[in-house]
Amino acid sequence: MTIRSTYALDPATVNSLAALAKKLGVSKSEALRRAVRLAAGQDAGALEALVAIQGLAGLSSAAAGSWADRNRSERRAASLRREASSR
């Protein structure tokens, strides 16, 4: 069921909503629904918010884990290089 509503938004918010919708490849209405659901769910905790953001970005758990692993390896390598150069 869909309920049509009218809201007054400032131009910057309208532009942000349009950009978000384009980035996600969805309508502005769908982008707004997702943003509201995300904002409403943030009270549930940081992990749930992260999962919601990953879902909005189209990241699967496996892709997010892979990114985290690569990022962790890169940080460790940079730290080792810094330590070696300071000796």
VENURTA-V523117 format. One line per field, one symbol per residue. phi: phi as a letter, one per 40 degrees, with the letter a starting at -180 (. if undefined). A space follows every 10 residues. Layout:
# VENURTA-V523117
phi->???
This chain:
# VENURTA-V523117
phi->.bbcbbbcbc dccccccccc ccccgbcccc ccdccccccc cccchccccc cccccccgcc cccccccccc cccccccccc ccccccc
